[in-house]
Amino acid sequence: MPKTSDSTRNERQEALKGIIKDLHAGATVKDLRKRFAVLIKDTSAEEIADMENALIQEGFPVEEIQRLCEVHAEVFDKSLRKAGKPSKIPGHPVHTYLEENREARRRLKDMKRALKKIKENRPGDREIEAFRERFEAFREIEKHYARKENQLFPPLEATGFTGPTKVMWGKHDEIRAHLKSAADLLAAGDWAGLKERFGTLASAVKKMMFLEERILFPTSARKLKTSDWVRIKNGEPAIGYAWIKPSAVWDARLAESMSAPAAEPAPSAPAAPSRGAEKLSAGGEGPAASGIGPALETIRLSQGRLTPEQIDLMLRRLPVDITFVDENDRVAYYSDGPERIFPRSPEVIGRKVQNCHPPKSVHIVNEIVQAFKEGTNDVAEFWIQREGGPFIHIRYFAVRDEAGSYRGTIEVSQDIAPLRALQGERRLLNWEML
């Protein structure tokens, strides 16, 4: 296929944007499908995604693109199907996403069959339990969405591909709302309402899979480099997978070694430093007090000294989830410890904090950061009662230097349900209760 010229591409882009704007103005899908067939042929999935991105950059509300994206898929269905699904080696992140989609389709069919067996007037315990087990297992699909948000979206954003990821995150949240609503109806025994809500949920999940397979994944395959996919693969276990265990055929280490440039000859070893140039030891100035083994590098703090390893171990052992955002609104650190509450992976480092939240809550993030930068507030806090018990307390603290200048924000999250349950006193040590 000949390469599309810039002028032709720009004309297509304007035509595509015009179609979306006409949809927003109330034009029928049927009329626009005819226009599309006449005006545009062989439009790639990447061009459609670029169109969404351009609309958002021009000030078109993300919520409007989000509302219209399902109509986009219907209008552009014929053209998108020509592009075909990406074919990746088992174990590659895209292949894993596709495997999860195949499993999601199977589970939706299985739940639909199980739900049909529940009689609204006299539901049987066996049928109810069968559906409940399938529904609870299906909720693992949230790992699929969380992995996209935390692993796939950051490298795409680094290429300037930001609008479509925001739209898709908003659609994720809609599906999460359907899941929660279905869980509430199931708990209440509202079978008529549950069947209706399940239909809405299944439709939303299927439309999301279509957008992934026809737009997101093909575009990602074109835009991202091997080094990006290596980072994505390496960070995936921190989020987890929905139902499946990825194949080991696509080896991230092998892919990295094959794509890396040839190593330069190692420089000759430097001369041993003089005694005055030795690194600081953990016990004070100069070499280790014992005189045995190499000196340890320490960092001078306001009170005392610690090695980088000690600092890392200490932060990871604290019974809270910590994230630090620098003065430029970029995530600089998160504590990868056992108290992890919100999903995090290495791809979040260096990401704008605004891109780490769903579109519906970005305005709150901006309000907090702006207040901290202006000095009008130093603390913000929220609390969330999660289904199943955890009571999440979230606090944001402004970080300032000695001169009072804003240097960043600390987010501290903690499940305080066990603390809220404490009563009376305990003054004696009891290992069994710890």
LOBAPA-391324 format. One record per atom (N, C-alpha, C): residue in one letter; x, y, z. Coordinates in steps of 0.02 Angstrom, whole numbers, padded with zeros to 5 digits, always signed. Layout:
AXYZ...
//
This chain:
M+00042-00059+00000M+00000+00000+00000M+00044+00062+00000P+00032+00111-00046P+00074+00171-00047P+00065+00212+00017K+00117+00246+00035K+00116+00286+00096K+00071+00346+00088T+00030+00359+00137T-00016+00416+00135T+00022+00481+00144S+00009+00530+00099S+00043+00594+00106S+00016+00632+00165D+00056+00682+00189D+00034+00721+00246D-00030+00759+00231S-00036+00785+00171S-00096+00824+00154S-00158+00779+00154T-00151+00718+00125T-00208+00672+00124T-00226+00651+00195R-00175+00639+00236R-00187+00619+00305R-00223+00675+00343N-00202+00737+00331N-00234+00794+00365N-00307+00801+00343E-00319+00790+00277E-00388+00794+00252E-00431+00740+00285R-00404+00680+00290R-00441+00626+00323R-00455+00644+00396Q-00404+00672+00428Q-00411+00689+00498Q-00467+00740+00508E-00470+00790+00465E-00522+00841+00470E-00590+00810+00455A-00592+00764+00405A-00656+00732+00390A-00681+00689+00448L-00634+00653+00479L-00652+00611+00536L-00677+00654+00594K-00642+00709+00607K-00663+00754+00660K-00732+00783+00646G-00745+00798+00581G-00810+00824+00563G-00866+00774+00576I-00852+00711+00563I-00902+00659+00576I-00918+00655+00651I-00866+00656+00692I-00877+00652+00764I-00916+00713+00789K-00898+00772+00764K-00934+00833+00785K-01007+00831+00763D-01020+00803+00703D-01089+00797+00680D-01128+00748+00723L-01094+00695+00744L-01127+00648+00790L-01147+00684+00854H-01101+00725+00879H-01114+00764+00940H-01173+00811+00930A-01180+00836+00869A-01234+00883+00854A-01301+00849+00842G-01301+00782+00838G-01363+00745+00832G-01375+00710+00767A-01326+00708+00722A-01334+00673+00659A-01343+00598+00672T-01378+00563+00627T-01391+00492+00637T-01330+00451+00616V-01323+00394+00648V-01268+00350+00632V-01274+00326+00560K-01334+00313+00536K-01345+00288+00468K-01319+00339+00417D-01337+00402+00426D-01315+00454+00379D-01239+00461+00379L-01209+00458+00437L-01137+00467+00442L-01099+00407+00414R-01129+00348+00420R-01096+00290+00391R-01091+00296+00316K-01143+00324+00285K-01141+00335+00213K-01088+00387+00195R-01086+00441+00232R-01035+00493+00220R-00965+00464+00226F-00956+00423+00277F-00891+00394+00290F-00869+00349+00231A-00916+00310+00204A-00901+00266+00149A-00880+00304+00086V-00910+00363+00077V-00895+00404+00018V-00830+00443+00026L-00821+00472+00085L-00766+00519+00095L-00700+00486+00114I-00704+00429+00150I-00642+00401+00178I-00639+00326+00165K-00583+00303+00141K-00573+00232+00129K-00508+00210+00162D-00507+00149+00186D-00446+00119+00215D-00416+00161+00270T-00458+00189+00313T-00433+00228+00370T-00405+00180+00422S-00346+00193+00446S-00315+00149+00495S-00342+00162+00565A-00334+00113+00608A-00353+00121+00678A-00314+00177+00710E-00251+00185+00691E-00209+00237+00721E-00235+00306+00703E-00261+00315+00641E-00288+00380+00622E-00349+00397+00663I-00391+00347+00677I-00450+00360+00717I-00430+00380+00788A-00380+00345+00815A-00356+00363+00882A-00325+00432+00882D-00288+00449+00829D-00258+00516+00824D-00313+00570+00821M-00368+00553+00788M-00423+00600+00783M-00452+00615+00852E-00462+00563+00893E-00486+00575+00961E-00437+00618+01000N-00373+00602+00993N-00322+00640+01029N-00323+00713+01008A-00330+00727+00943A-00331+00795+00918A-00392+00833+00944L-00449+00800+00946L-00509+00833+00971L-00501+00854+01044I-00471+00811+01084I-00462+00827+01155I-00412+00884+01163Q-00359+00884+01123Q-00310+00937+01127Q-00339+01004+01105E-00390+01002+01062E-00423+01064+01041E-00473+01089+01092G-00483+01051+01145G-00529+01073+01198G-00595+01036+01199F-00604+00987+01155F-00665+00947+01156F-00666+00906+01220P-00718+00910+01262P-00718+00876+01327P-00706+00800+01322V-00664+00775+01367V-00651+00703+01368V-00716+00665+01378E-00761+00691+01418E-00823+00657+01432E-00865+00647+01368E-00861+00697+01322E-00899+00691+01261E-00869+00638+01215I-00802+00636+01211I-00770+00583+01172I-00787+00515+01202Q-00786+00513+01268Q-00802+00451+01303Q-00873+00429+01287R-00920+00476+01286R-00990+00459+01271R-00999+00436+01200L-00958+00464+01155L-00966+00449+01084L-00923+00391+01059C-00875+00367+01100C-00827+00319+01073C-00860+00254+01052E-00915+00235+01084E-00950+00174+01063E-00983+00185+00995V-01006+00247+00982V-01035+00262+00917V-00980+00263+00864H-00920+00288+00884H-00863+00286+00838H-00853+00216+00812A-00853+00168+00858A-00840+00099+00840A-00893+00074+00791E-00956+00094+00801E-01009+00073+00755E-01002+00106+00687V-00987+00171+00686V-00980+00207+00623V-00921+00181+00583F-00865+00169+00617F-00804+00149+00583F-00794+00073+00580D-00847+00036+00597D-00840-00037+00604D-00810-00070+00542K-00837-00054+00484K-00814-00087+00423K-00740-00074+00410S-00720-00010+00418S-00650+00007+00406S-00604-00025+00457L-00625-00026+00519L-00583-00053+00572L-00572-00128+00563R-00623-00163+00541R-00617-00235+00533R-00567-00254+00479K-00554-00209+00432K-00505-00223+00380K-00434-00225+00409A-00424-00190+00464A-00357-00186+00493A-00335-00252+00523G-00383-00291+00549G-00365-00355+00579G-00337-00347+00649K-00337-00402+00686K-00310-00401+00754K-00234-00410+00753P-00200-00381+00801P-00127-00390+00803P-00110-00462+00822S-00059-00489+00791S-00037-00557+00805S+00029-00553+00842K+00030-00577+00904K+00090-00573+00945K+00109-00641+00973I+00172-00649+00988I+00197-00711+01016I+00169-00722+01086P+00149-00783+01104P+00125-00797+01171P+00173-00771+01224G+00147-00735+01272G+00188-00705+01324G+00199-00631+01314H+00192-00607+01251H+00196-00535+01238H+00135-00503+01271P+00142-00442+01299P+00086-00410+01333P+00022-00407+01292V+00027-00392+01227V-00034-00388+01186V-00067-00457+01182H-00027-00509+01173H-00055-00577+01170H-00090-00594+01236T-00062-00572+01292T-00092-00585+01357T-00160-00550+01362Y-00163-00487+01340Y-00227-00451+01341Y-00279-00488+01298L-00259-00511+01240L-00306-00546+01196L-00329-00612+01227E-00284-00647+01261E-00303-00709+01294E-00354-00695+01350E-00343-00640+01386E-00392-00622+01439E-00459-00604+01408N-00459-00572+01350N-00522-00556+01316N-00559-00619+01295R-00522-00668+01269R-00554-00731+01250R-00586-00765+01310E-00550-00763+01366E-00576-00793+01427E-00636-00753+01453A-00634-00688+01447A-00690-00646+01469A-00753-00662+01429R-00746-00671+01363R-00803-00689+01322R-00833-00755+01344R-00791-00804+01358R-00815-00870+01380R-00852-00864+01446R-00825-00824+01491R-00856-00817+01557R-00922-00779+01554L-00926-00730+01510L-00990-00694+01501L-01045-00742+01478K-01028-00785+01430K-01077-00834+01406K-01098-00881+01462D-01049-00902+01502D-01062-00948+01556D-01107-00916+01609M-01094-00852+01625M-01136-00817+01673M-01206-00807+01647K-01212-00792+01582K-01278-00782+01552K-01320-00846+01558R-01289-00903+01545R-01325-00967+01552R-01345-00979+01625A-01299-00965+01671A-01314-00975+01742A-01369-00929+01766L-01370-00867+01741L-01420-00819+01763L-01490-00838+01737K-01494-00868+01678K-01558-00889+01651K-01592-00943+01694K-01552-00981+01730K-01579-01035+01771K-01610-01010+01837I-01597-00946+01853I-01624-00918+01915I-01696-00895+01902K-01743-00924+01937K-01813-00903+01931K-01825-00844+01978E-01854-00792+01950E-01862-00729+01988E-01907-00738+02049N-01959-00778+02044N-02006-00785+02100N-01982-00834+02153R-01954-00890+02131R-01931-00942+02178R-01862-00965+02159P-01812-00924+02169P-01743-00943+02150P-01717-00999+02194G-01682-01046+02164G-01654-01101+02202G-01584-01084+02227D-01567-01110+02285D-01502-01095+02315D-01445-01118+02271R-01453-01176+02239R-01399-01203+02198R-01387-01157+02138E-01440-01133+02106E-01433-01090+02048E-01403-01022+02068I-01424-00997+02125I-01398-00933+02149I-01323-00938+02163E-01303-00992+02197E-01233-01000+02214E-01191-01010+02151A-01218-01045+02101A-01181-01056+02039A-01167-00990+02004F-01217-00946+02003F-01205-00881+01971F-01158-00839+02013R-01167-00840+02079R-01125-00798+02123R-01051-00817+02114E-01037-00881+02112E-00967-00903+02103E-00939-00877+02037R-00977-00881+01984R-00955-00858+01919R-00946-00783+01917F-00992-00747+01949F-00988-00674+01950F-00927-00650+01989E-00915-00679+02048E-00858-00658+02088E-00792-00672+02051A-00789-00729+02016A-00729-00745+01977A-00721-00696+01919F-00776-00673+01890F-00772-00627+01833F-00744-00560+01853R-00751-00541+01915R-00728-00475+01937R-00652-00468+01933E-00618-00523+01919E-00546-00518+01907E-00530-00478+01844I-00580-00464+01804I-00569-00424+01743I-00541-00355+01761E-00552-00334+01823E-00525-00269+01845E-00449-00268+01842K-00416-00326+01849K-00344-00330+01842K-00323-00313+01770H-00363-00335+01723H-00351-00321+01652H-00351-00245+01641Y-00400-00211+01669Y-00405-00138+01660Y-00350-00102+01700A-00336-00126+01760A-00284-00093+01801A-00216-00100+01767R-00203-00157+01734R-00139-00166+01701R-00133-00118+01641K-00188-00107+01606K-00187-00058+01552K-00171+00011+01579E-00205+00030+01632E-00198+00098+01660E-00128+00110+01686N-00098+00059+01716N-00033+00069+01750N+00027+00047+01709Q+00017+00004+01660Q+00074-00022+01622Q+00073-00001+01548L+00016-00005+01516L+00013+00010+01445L+00004+00085+01431F-00037+00119+01471F-00050+00189+01458F+00011+00235+01466P+00054+00226+01518P+00111+00272+01527P+00157+00276+01466P+00180+00221+01437P+00224+00228+01378P+00187+00258+01318L+00122+00246+01312L+00084+00277+01258L+00080+00353+01269E+00070+00373+01331E+00068+00445+01346E+00134+00478+01331A+00189+00441+01340A+00256+00469+01326A+00264+00484+01251T+00224+00452+01208T+00228+00465+01136T+00180+00522+01116G+00144+00550+01165G+00096+00602+01150G+00025+00576+01140F+00016+00511+01148F-00048+00478+01138F-00085+00479+01205T-00117+00535+01221T-00147+00543+01288T-00223+00543+01288G-00253+00573+01236G-00326+00579+01236G-00362+00512+01239P-00348+00466+01193P-00383+00402+01194P-00374+00362+01259T-00316+00368+01292T-00307+00332+01354T-00352+00360+01409K-00362+00426+01408K-00408+00456+01457K-00479+00433+01445V-00498+00431+01381V-00565+00408+01364V-00576+00337+01387M-00527+00294+01374M-00535+00223+01391M-00536+00213+01466W-00496+00252+01504W-00498+00247+01577W-00568+00263+01602G-00599+00314+01572G-00667+00331+01591G-00716+00274+01578K-00707+00238+01523K-00749+00181+01508K-00736+00124+01557H-00673+00116+01578H-00658+00067+01630H-00700+00080+01692D-00702+00143+01712D-00739+00161+01773D-00814+00148+01765E-00839+00156+01705E-00910+00140+01693E-00922+00065+01704I-00876+00025+01679I-00883-00048+01688I-00877-00066+01762R-00831-00033+01797R-00825-00046+01869R-00890-00028+01906A-00922+00025+01884A-00986+00045+01915A-01039-00008+01901H-01040-00036+01840H-01088-00089+01824H-01075-00151+01867L-01011-00167+01877L-00993-00225+01919L-01018-00215+01991K-01008-00156+02018K-01029-00142+02087K-01105-00144+02092S-01139-00115+02043S-01212-00115+02043S-01239-00187+02039A-01208-00228+01997A-01230-00298+01991A-01218-00335+02057A-01162-00321+02090A-01147-00353+02154A-01199-00333+02206D-01220-00270+02207D-01271-00247+02254D-01338-00280+02241L-01356-00286+02178L-01420-00318+02160L-01419-00392+02178L-01361-00424+02168L-01354-00494+02186L-01362-00504+02261A-01331-00460+02300A-01336-00465+02372A-01407-00453+02397A-01444-00410+02361A-01512-00393+02381A-01563-00444+02356G-01541-00489+02311G-01588-00539+02284G-01637-00509+02233D-01617-00453+02202D-01660-00421+02151D-01644-00452+02084W-01676-00508+02067W-01658-00547+02008W-01677-00512+01944A-01734-00478+01943A-01754-00442+01883A-01705-00386+01869G-01687-00349+01921G-01639-00294+01913G-01570-00320+01895L-01552-00378+01923L-01486-00407+01909L-01480-00427+01835K-01534-00458+01809K-01532-00479+01739K-01525-00419+01692E-01559-00366+01708E-01554-00306+01667E-01483-00275+01672R-01457-00272+01734R-01391-00244+01744R-01337-00287+01712F-01346-00353+01715F-01297-00397+01684F-01293-00385+01609G-01351-00374+01578G-01352-00360+01506G-01313-00297+01490T-01321-00245+01532T-01284-00183+01522T-01209-00194+01531L-01191-00232+01583L-01121-00247+01598L-01089-00286+01540A-01123-00338+01517A-01095-00380+01464A-01085-00339+01400S-01133-00295+01385S-01127-00253+01325S-01068-00206+01331A-01058-00176+01390A-01003-00129+01399A-00935-00164+01394V-00930-00224+01422V-00867-00262+01419V-00851-00281+01347K-00902-00303+01309K-00891-00323+01240K-00869-00264+01197K-00899-00206+01209K-00881-00146+01171K-00809-00125+01188M-00791-00133+01251M-00722-00117+01270M-00673-00163+01235M-00689-00228+01231M-00645-00275+01197M-00638-00257+01123F-00692-00234+01092F-00689-00214+01022F-00641-00154+01015L-00648-00104+01058L-00605-00045+01055L-00532-00064+01067E-00520-00110+01112E-00452-00133+01126E-00422-00167+01064E-00459-00214+01037E-00431-00257+00986E-00427-00224+00918R-00470-00174+00906R-00471-00141+00841R-00436-00074+00840I-00426-00044+00899I-00394+00022+00901I-00333+00023+00947L-00343+00008+01011L-00289+00017+01060L-00229-00028+01046F-00240-00092+01039F-00183-00138+01032F-00147-00129+00965P-00182-00122+00908P-00145-00109+00846P-00105-00044+00849T-00134+00008+00879T-00098+00071+00885T-00037+00064+00930S-00045+00028+00985S+00011+00016+01031S+00067-00021+00997A+00049-00071+00956A+00099-00111+00922A+00141-00068+00874R+00110-00016+00846R+00146+00028+00800R+00187+00081+00836K+00160+00106+00891K+00192+00163+00924K+00248+00144+00973L+00244+00085+01003L+00290+00068+01057L+00349+00027+01031K+00406+00038+01062K+00468+00003+01044K+00475-00060+01086T+00522-00101+01065T+00535-00163+01103T+00553-00147+01175S+00592-00095+01187S+00611-00076+01255S+00550-00058+01297D+00499-00027+01265D+00437-00011+01300D+00401-00075+01321W+00397-00124+01274W+00362-00186+01290W+00399-00226+01343V+00465-00220+01345V+00504-00254+01397V+00485-00226+01466R+00482-00160+01471R+00463-00129+01535R+00391-00147+01555I+00348-00147+01505I+00278-00165+01519I+00274-00237+01546K+00310-00282+01513K+00309-00352+01533K+00337-00361+01603N+00393-00327+01617N+00425-00334+01683N+00382-00308+01740G+00340-00258+01725G+00299-00230+01779G+00231-00262+01787E+00213-00306+01741E+00146-00336+01743E+00131-00376+01807P+00178-00416+01832P+00163-00455+01893P+00143-00413+01953A+00165-00350+01955A+00146-00307+02011A+00071-00292+02012I+00040-00296+01953I-00032-00284+01949I-00071-00350+01950G-00046-00399+01914G-00080-00464+01912G-00117-00473+01846Y-00144-00534+01837Y-00179-00552+01776Y-00249-00577+01791A-00293-00571+01741A-00361-00595+01749A-00366-00666+01723W-00369-00713+01769W-00384-00784+01755W-00328-00825+01725I-00283-00795+01687I-00235-00834+01649I-00164-00826+01676K-00121-00871+01656K-00049-00865+01669K-00014-00856+01601P+00019-00799+01591P+00050-00786+01526P+00102-00838+01508S+00107-00851+01443S+00158-00896+01418S+00227-00866+01426A+00278-00909+01426A+00347-00886+01432A+00383-00885+01365V+00346-00893+01310V+00378-00895+01244V+00412-00828+01229W+00375-00772+01240W+00406-00706+01230W+00443-00689+01294D+00510-00692+01291D+00553-00681+01349D+00577-00608+01349A+00558-00570+01400A+00576-00500+01403A+00652-00490+01404R+00687-00534+01441R+00760-00527+01445R+00792-00538+01377L+00768-00588+01340L+00795-00602+01274L+00779-00545+01226A+00717-00521+01229A+00697-00465+01186A+00739-00403+01200E+00754-00391+01264E+00794-00333+01282E+00866-00340+01257S+00894-00400+01264S+00963-00410+01242S+00969-00405+01166M+00917-00427+01130M+00920-00425+01057M+00911-00355+01030S+00875-00313+01068S+00862-00244+01044S+00913-00195+01070A+00954-00214+01119A+01002-00167+01149A+01061-00158+01102P+01091-00097+01101P+01150-00085+01060P+01210-00123+01087A+01258-00135+01045A+01318-00172+01066A+01353-00135+01122A+01375-00172+01172A+01407-00142+01230A+01477-00117+01211E+01495-00060+01239E+01562-00033+01228E+01611-00067+01275P+01675-00070+01256P+01724-00101+01300P+01724-00067+01368A+01730-00108+01420A+01729-00080+01488A+01793-00041+01500P+01788+00017+01533P+01848+00055+01548P+01891+00020+01599S+01954+00036+01598S+01999+00005+01647S+01980+00027+01717A+01994-00016+01765A+01976-00002+01834A+02012+00059+01859P+01977+00106+01894P+02010+00165+01920P+02055+00148+01978A+02101+00192+01990A+02147+00182+02046A+02109+00186+02111A+02134+00151+02161A+02101+00151+02227A+02100+00221+02255P+02044+00244+02284P+02041+00312+02311P+02087+00319+02371S+02106+00381+02381S+02146+00396+02440S+02103+00388+02502R+02135+00386+02560R+02099+00376+02622R+02048+00431+02634G+02065+00492+02614G+02019+00548+02626G+01959+00547+02581A+01962+00508+02525A+01907+00506+02478A+01861+00447+02489E+01873+00406+02541E+01831+00347+02553E+01760+00368+02569K+01712+00325+02549K+01642+00339+02564K+01630+00336+02639L+01577+00371+02658L+01559+00373+02729L+01533+00305+02750S+01550+00284+02809S+01524+00221+02835S+01459+00232+02871A+01424+00178+02885A+01361+00183+02921A+01371+00208+02992G+01430+00201+03018G+01441+00219+03088G+01469+00288+03098G+01485+00325+03046G+01512+00392+03056G+01554+00412+02998E+01601+00460+03007E+01643+00484+02953E+01699+00434+02938G+01715+00427+02874G+01771+00385+02855G+01754+00312+02849P+01804+00267+02851P+01794+00195+02841P+01751+00165+02895A+01729+00103+02882A+01689+00066+02931A+01729+00059+02995A+01694+00066+03052A+01728+00065+03117A+01766+00001+03128S+01741-00056+03102S+01773-00119+03114S+01838-00126+03074G+01842-00087+03020G+01901-00092+02978G+01899-00152+02933I+01843-00189+02932I+01837-00249+02892I+01785-00237+02838G+01800-00253+02776G+01752-00246+02721G+01749-00175+02696P+01715-00164+02639P+01712-00098+02608P+01669-00051+02649A+01683+00013+02642A+01643+00064+02677A+01574+00068+02644L+01523+00085+02682L+01456+00091+02656L+01438+00164+02643E+01408+00177+02586E+01387+00244+02570E+01325+00262+02611T+01326+00319+02643T+01269+00341+02682T+01246+00409+02658I+01184+00425+02676I+01155+00490+02658I+01143+00528+02722R+01168+00590+02725R+01159+00631+02785R+01087+00657+02786L+01051+00642+02840L+00983+00666+02850L+00983+00721+02902S+00925+00750+02915S+00923+00804+02965S+00945+00778+03033Q+00932+00714+03046Q+00954+00682+03107Q+00984+00614+03090G+01049+00607+03093G+01081+00543+03081G+01096+00529+03008R+01120+00468+02997R+01138+00446+02930R+01108+00376+02918L+01089+00364+02856L+01064+00298+02838L+01091+00280+02769T+01100+00216+02757T+01120+00194+02690T+01057+00194+02646P+01065+00197+02580P+01007+00193+02535P+00966+00130+02548E+01001+00074+02562E+00965+00012+02575E+00922+00018+02638Q+00949+00049+02690Q+00911+00057+02752Q+00849+00101+02741I+00858+00154+02702I+00801+00199+02687I+00747+00161+02650D+00767+00122+02599D+00719+00085+02559D+00683+00033+02602L+00721-00004+02642L+00690-00055+02685L+00642-00024+02735M+00661+00033+02763M+00619+00066+02812M+00553+00090+02781L+00557+00121+02722L+00496+00146+02690L+00450+00089+02668R+00480+00034+02646R+00439-00023+02624R+00408-00060+02683R+00437-00053+02742R+00411-00089+02800R+00357-00050+02838L+00351+00014+02825L+00300+00053+02858L+00230+00026+02841P+00184+00025+02888P+00118-00004+02876P+00071+00042+02837V+00098+00078+02788V+00059+00124+02748V+00084+00118+02675D+00044+00144+02630D+00059+00146+02559D+00080+00218+02543I+00143+00229+02523I+00169+00296+02513I+00186+00309+02440T+00167+00367+02415T+00186+00389+02348T+00210+00462+02353F+00265+00478+02320F+00291+00546+02320F+00289+00575+02249V+00259+00634+02243V+00254+00670+02180V+00297+00733+02186D+00342+00744+02139D+00388+00801+02145D+00355+00867+02127E+00393+00921+02129E+00365+00988+02117E+00342+00999+02046N+00362+00953+02000N+00341+00958+01930N+00282+00912+01916D+00249+00887+01968D+00190+00845+01962D+00204+00776+01934R+00266+00753+01941R+00283+00687+01916R+00296+00639+01974V+00272+00578+01966V+00281+00527+02018V+00355+00509+02021A+00385+00517+02080A+00456+00504+02088A+00469+00441+02129Y+00420+00419+02168Y+00431+00362+02213Y+00365+00332+02235Y+00364+00266+02245Y+00309+00234+02281Y+00339+00177+02321S+00309+00162+02378S+00335+00110+02422S+00306+00043+02401D+00349+00001+02375D+00328-00065+02351D+00332-00115+02408G+00285-00109+02455G+00286-00152+02514G+00224-00193+02521P+00218-00230+02576P+00160-00275+02586P+00095-00238+02599E+00099-00172+02615E+00038-00135+02630E+00009-00100+02569R+00028-00123+02509R+00003-00093+02447R-00073-00094+02445I-00103-00035+02433I-00175-00029+02431I-00198-00016+02359F-00166+00031+02326F-00183+00047+02257F-00130+00016+02211P-00150-00007+02152P-00102-00039+02107P-00049+00010+02084R+00014-00012+02086R+00070+00028+02063R+00118-00019+02026S+00153+00007+01978S+00204-00031+01943S+00258+00017+01922P+00318-00007+01903P+00373+00037+01886P+00358+00088+01832E+00309+00075+01788E+00294+00122+01734E+00266+00188+01761V+00244+00189+01824V+00216+00250+01852V+00270+00303+01867I+00332+00281+01875I+00386+00327+01891I+00398+00374+01832G+00396+00439+01846G+00404+00489+01794G+00339+00509+01761R+00284+00477+01778R+00220+00492+01746R+00188+00552+01780K+00154+00594+01742K+00118+00651+01771K+00064+00623+01817V+00059+00653+01876V+00011+00627+01925V-00061+00633+01899Q-00074+00682+01856Q-00141+00689+01828Q-00160+00629+01785N-00110+00596+01755N-00124+00538+01713N-00129+00474+01753C-00119+00478+01818C-00124+00419+01861C-00193+00412+01892H-00239+00454+01872H-00307+00453+01900H-00357+00453+01843P-00417+00424+01855P-00468+00425+01803P-00491+00496+01789P-00515+00510+01728P-00534+00579+01710P-00582+00612+01758K-00628+00573+01787K-00678+00603+01830K-00650+00631+01895S-00588+00612+01914S-00560+00637+01977S-00499+00681+01967V-00480+00695+01904V-00420+00736+01891V-00429+00806+01919H-00490+00833+01916H-00500+00901+01942H-00486+00906+02017I-00497+00851+02053I-00482+00851+02125I-00407+00851+02136V-00371+00810+02096V-00298+00808+02100V-00269+00877+02087N-00293+00910+02034N-00268+00976+02017N-00283+01027+02071E-00341+01021+02102E-00359+01068+02156E-00313+01060+02216I-00297+00998+02234I-00252+00986+02290I-00182+01013+02276V-00155+00994+02218V-00087+01015+02200V-00083+01091+02196Q-00133+01122+02166Q-00132+01195+02160Q-00134+01229+02228A-00175+01203+02274A-00178+01231+02342A-00112+01223+02378F-00079+01166+02369F-00014+01154+02400F+00038+01202+02371K+00037+01211+02306K+00086+01255+02275K+00076+01328+02295E+00014+01348+02302E-00001+01417+02322E+00007+01429+02397G+00012+01374+02435G+00022+01381+02507G-00042+01393+02546T-00100+01384+02514T-00163+01396+02549T-00183+01337+02593N-00156+01278+02578N-00170+01219+02618N-00109+01174+02619D-00104+01132+02670D-00048+01086+02677D-00069+01014+02682V-00134+01001+02694V-00159+00932+02704V-00227+00925+02671A-00238+00868+02640A-00304+00849+02615A-00314+00776+02631E-00375+00756+02649E-00386+00686+02666E-00455+00663+02644F-00458+00598+02631F-00519+00565+02609F-00523+00496+02643W-00582+00467+02645W-00587+00398+02669W-00641+00362+02628I-00628+00298+02615I-00670+00258+02572I-00686+00191+02606Q-00749+00173+02608Q-00770+00108+02634Q-00774+00060+02575R-00727+00015+02570R-00727-00033+02515R-00771-00092+02530E-00800-00119+02477E-00842-00178+02485E-00801-00236+02513G-00825-00266+02566G-00791-00323+02595G-00752-00307+02658G-00748-00243+02677G-00718-00228+02742G-00666-00173+02746P-00616-00169+02701P-00564-00119+02709P-00592-00048+02711F-00567-00009+02758F-00586+00061+02764F-00522+00101+02749I-00519+00131+02690I-00458+00162+02666I-00456+00236+02685H-00403+00254+02720H-00392+00324+02739H-00335+00350+02695I-00349+00404+02657I-00301+00432+02610I-00285+00504+02631R-00220+00518+02639R-00200+00585+02658R-00146+00611+02611Y-00150+00675+02595Y-00101+00709+02553Y-00068+00764+02595F-00001+00766+02593F+00036+00816+02631F+00082+00856+02584A+00080+00921+02590A+00125+00963+02552A+00195+00958+02582V+00246+00951+02540V+00316+00947+02562V+00349+01013+02544R+00378+01047+02595R+00411+01111+02584R+00482+01109+02613D+00526+01148+02583D+00594+01151+02608D+00599+01203+02664E+00659+01214+02689E+00668+01260+02745E+00645+01330+02729A+00648+01349+02665A+00627+01416+02645A+00552+01420+02633G+00517+01364+02640G+00445+01363+02630G+00424+01351+02559S+00471+01337+02514S+00455+01326+02444S+00426+01256+02435Y+00376+01250+02391Y+00344+01186+02378Y+00392+01140+02342R+00401+01079+02367R+00446+01030+02337R+00411+00965+02317G+00347+00960+02331G+00312+00900+02310G+00254+00882+02357T+00224+00825+02344T+00167+00801+02383T+00178+00728+02402I+00162+00711+02464I+00162+00642+02487I+00090+00618+02492E+00076+00560+02462E+00012+00527+02471E+00022+00467+02517V-00016+00464+02571V-00012+00410+02619V-00080+00377+02625S-00083+00313+02608S-00146+00276+02612S-00138+00217+02659Q-00193+00202+02695Q-00189+00149+02745Q-00259+00120+02757D-00262+00054+02764D-00324+00021+02784D-00328+00027+02860I-00373+00070+02884I-00378+00082+02956I-00436+00044+02988A-00466-00003+02951A-00520-00043+02980A-00498-00077+03045P-00438-00108+03048P-00416-00139+03111P-00408-00088+03167L-00386-00027+03151L-00377+00024+03202L-00445+00048+03228R-00493+00054+03183R-00560+00077+03204R-00593+00025+03249A-00572-00038+03243A-00604-00091+03283A-00574-00098+03353L-00519-00062+03367L-00487-00068+03433L-00532-00040+03488Q-00530-00074+03545Q-00569-00051+03603Q-00528-00062+03666G-00542-00024+03717G-00509-00032+03782G-00434-00018+03778E-00395-00059+03813E-00322-00051+03815E-00288-00118+03808R-00225-00117+03789R-00182-00176+03792R-00113-00153+03811R-00093-00166+03871R-00029-00142+03898R+00023-00197+03902L+00003-00260+03891L+00049-00316+03894L+00063-00343+03824L+00123-00368+03814L+00142-00396+03749L+00105-00462+03737N+00076-00468+03678N+00042-00529+03658N+00058-00543+03585W+00109-00586+03574W+00132-00599+03506W+00078-00630+03463E+00033-00669+03492E-00018-00704+03454E-00068-00656+03421M-00074-00595+03448M-00121-00547+03422M-00090-00499+03372L-00024-00504+03362L+00010-00458+03315L+00009-00485+03245
//
